[in-house]
Amino acid sequence: MDGAYQTYLNLLQELGGCLEQLAGLAEQKATVVRQDDLMALDAVLKQEQVITLSLRGLEQRRLKLAAPLGLEGTTLSGLVDKFPPELEDDAHRIVEALRQSYKIYRSCADMARTTLELNLHQIEKTITASGIDPVLGGAGYAAPGAEPPKNMKTDFRA
C-alpha cells in the first residue's frame, strides 16, 4: 500500500512542476504584452493550453489514486494526516512545495492579468479617442443583424 501512497506523492510533485511551468509562462505573457508582441503572446497561450490539458490528465489520475487510498474529498492541508507514519515527512515536504508553487503561480498569473487589463484599457482609450464607441463596435466588425453576402448564404433543408 505504501507504493500507492508514493505514487500519489509523485503525482503531487508533478502537479507542482506544472504550476511552476505555468508561473514561468505567466511571466512571459506579461513580458510579451508589454512589448506588444501578439505573435509571441499567441505562442505563450498555446503553451499554456498544453500544460492546462496535462493538468486535466493529472486530475483524472489523482482521482483514480485517491479512491483506493481513502483520500477523496481530503484537502491539501489534511492530506499529511492520512498518510502512513513512515511517509508523513515526505508528504509534508511535498505538500508545502506544492503550496509554494501555487502561491508563486497565483502571483505571476495575477500580474499577467493586470498587465493584460491595463493594455486592454489603453486600447479602449485609443478607440474612444478616435471617435468610435467601443461598445457599439468598430472597424472590422459587422453591425448586429447585418445580412451576409449572397454567395456566403447556405440553404439547409432536411
C-alpha positions as CSV (number, residue, x, y, z in Angstrom):
1,M,0.0,0.0,0.0
2,D,3.0,2.3,0.6
3,G,3.6,2.2,-3.2
4,A,0.2,3.7,-3.9
5,Y,0.9,6.5,-1.4
6,Q,4.3,7.1,-3.0
7,T,2.6,7.2,-6.4
8,Y,0.2,9.8,-5.1
9,L,3.1,11.9,-3.8
10,N,4.9,11.6,-7.1
11,L,1.7,12.9,-8.8
12,L,1.7,15.9,-6.4
13,Q,5.3,16.6,-7.3
14,E,4.4,16.5,-11.0
15,L,1.5,18.9,-10.3
16,G,3.9,21.3,-8.6
17,G,6.1,21.1,-11.7
18,C,3.2,22.1,-13.9
19,L,2.4,25.0,-11.7
20,E,6.0,26.2,-11.9
21,Q,5.8,26.0,-15.7
22,L,2.6,28.0,-15.7
23,A,4.2,30.6,-13.5
24,G,7.0,31.0,-16.0
25,L,4.6,31.3,-18.8
26,A,2.6,33.9,-16.9
27,E,5.8,35.9,-16.6
28,Q,6.5,35.5,-20.3
29,K,2.9,36.5,-21.1
30,A,3.3,39.8,-19.1
31,T,6.6,40.5,-20.9
32,V,5.3,40.0,-24.4
33,V,2.2,42.0,-23.6
34,R,4.4,44.9,-22.5
35,Q,6.4,44.5,-25.8
36,D,3.1,44.5,-27.8
37,D,4.2,41.2,-29.4
38,L,1.0,39.4,-30.4
39,M,2.7,36.5,-32.1
40,A,4.8,35.8,-29.0
41,L,1.6,36.1,-26.9
42,D,-0.1,33.6,-29.1
43,A,2.8,31.1,-28.7
44,V,2.7,31.5,-24.9
45,L,-1.1,31.0,-24.8
46,K,-0.6,27.8,-26.8
47,Q,2.0,26.5,-24.4
48,E,-0.3,27.4,-21.5
49,Q,-3.1,25.4,-23.2
50,V,-0.9,22.3,-23.5
51,I,0.0,22.5,-19.8
52,T,-3.6,23.1,-18.8
53,L,-4.6,19.9,-20.7
54,S,-1.9,18.0,-18.9
55,L,-3.3,19.3,-15.6
56,R,-6.7,17.8,-16.5
57,G,-4.9,14.4,-17.0
58,L,-3.2,14.8,-13.7
59,E,-6.5,15.5,-12.0
60,Q,-8.0,12.3,-13.5
61,R,-5.0,10.3,-12.3
62,R,-5.3,11.9,-8.9
63,L,-9.0,10.9,-8.6
64,K,-8.2,7.3,-9.5
65,L,-5.4,7.1,-7.0
66,A,-7.3,8.9,-4.2
67,A,-10.3,6.5,-4.1
68,P,-8.4,3.3,-3.0
69,L,-6.4,5.3,-0.5
70,G,-9.5,6.9,1.1
71,L,-8.3,10.4,0.1
72,E,-11.3,11.6,-1.9
73,G,-12.5,14.9,-0.5
74,T,-9.4,15.4,1.5
75,T,-8.0,18.9,1.5
76,L,-4.3,19.6,0.9
77,S,-3.9,20.7,4.5
78,G,-5.4,17.4,5.8
79,L,-3.5,15.2,3.4
80,V,-0.4,14.6,5.6
81,D,-2.5,13.2,8.4
82,K,-3.9,10.5,6.1
83,F,-0.5,9.1,5.1
84,P,1.3,6.3,6.9
85,P,3.7,7.5,9.6
86,E,6.8,6.5,7.5
87,L,5.7,8.8,4.7
88,E,4.4,11.7,6.7
89,D,7.7,13.7,6.4
90,D,7.8,13.2,2.6
91,A,4.1,14.1,2.4
92,H,4.6,17.3,4.4
93,R,7.6,18.4,2.3
94,I,5.8,17.8,-1.0
95,V,2.5,19.4,0.2
96,E,4.5,22.5,1.3
97,A,6.3,22.6,-2.0
98,L,3.0,22.3,-3.9
99,R,1.5,25.2,-1.8
100,Q,4.6,27.3,-2.5
101,S,4.4,26.5,-6.3
102,Y,0.7,27.5,-6.3
103,K,1.4,30.7,-4.4
104,I,4.1,31.7,-6.9
105,Y,1.8,30.7,-9.9
106,R,-1.1,32.8,-8.4
107,S,1.2,35.8,-8.0
108,C,2.5,35.6,-11.6
109,A,-0.9,34.9,-13.1
110,D,-2.4,38.0,-11.2
111,M,0.5,40.1,-12.5
112,A,-0.1,38.9,-16.1
113,R,-3.8,39.5,-15.8
114,T,-3.3,43.0,-14.5
115,T,-0.8,43.8,-17.4
116,L,-3.3,42.5,-20.0
117,E,-6.2,44.5,-18.4
118,L,-4.1,47.7,-18.5
119,N,-3.2,47.2,-22.1
120,L,-6.9,46.5,-23.0
121,H,-7.9,49.7,-21.3
122,Q,-5.2,51.5,-23.3
123,I,-6.7,50.1,-26.5
124,E,-10.2,51.2,-25.4
125,K,-9.0,54.7,-24.8
126,T,-7.3,54.8,-28.2
127,I,-10.5,53.6,-29.9
128,T,-12.6,56.1,-28.0
129,A,-10.2,58.9,-28.7
130,S,-10.6,58.1,-32.4
131,G,-14.3,58.8,-32.2
132,I,-15.6,55.3,-32.1
133,D,-17.7,53.9,-29.3
134,P,-16.1,50.5,-28.4
135,V,-19.4,49.2,-27.1
136,L,-21.1,49.6,-30.4
137,G,-18.4,48.0,-32.4
138,G,-15.7,49.3,-34.7
139,A,-13.6,48.6,-37.6
140,G,-13.6,45.0,-38.8
141,Y,-16.9,44.1,-37.2
142,A,-20.2,43.9,-38.9
143,A,-23.2,45.6,-37.2
144,P,-25.5,43.1,-35.5
145,G,-28.1,41.8,-37.8
146,A,-26.1,42.6,-41.0
147,E,-27.0,40.4,-43.9
148,P,-24.2,38.2,-45.2
149,P,-23.3,38.4,-48.9
150,K,-25.4,36.2,-51.1
151,N,-22.6,33.8,-52.0
152,M,-22.0,33.1,-48.3
153,K,-25.6,32.1,-47.6
154,T,-26.5,28.5,-47.3
155,D,-29.7,26.7,-47.8
156,F,-30.1,23.8,-45.3
157,R,-33.1,21.6,-45.9
158,A,-33.7,18.4,-44.1
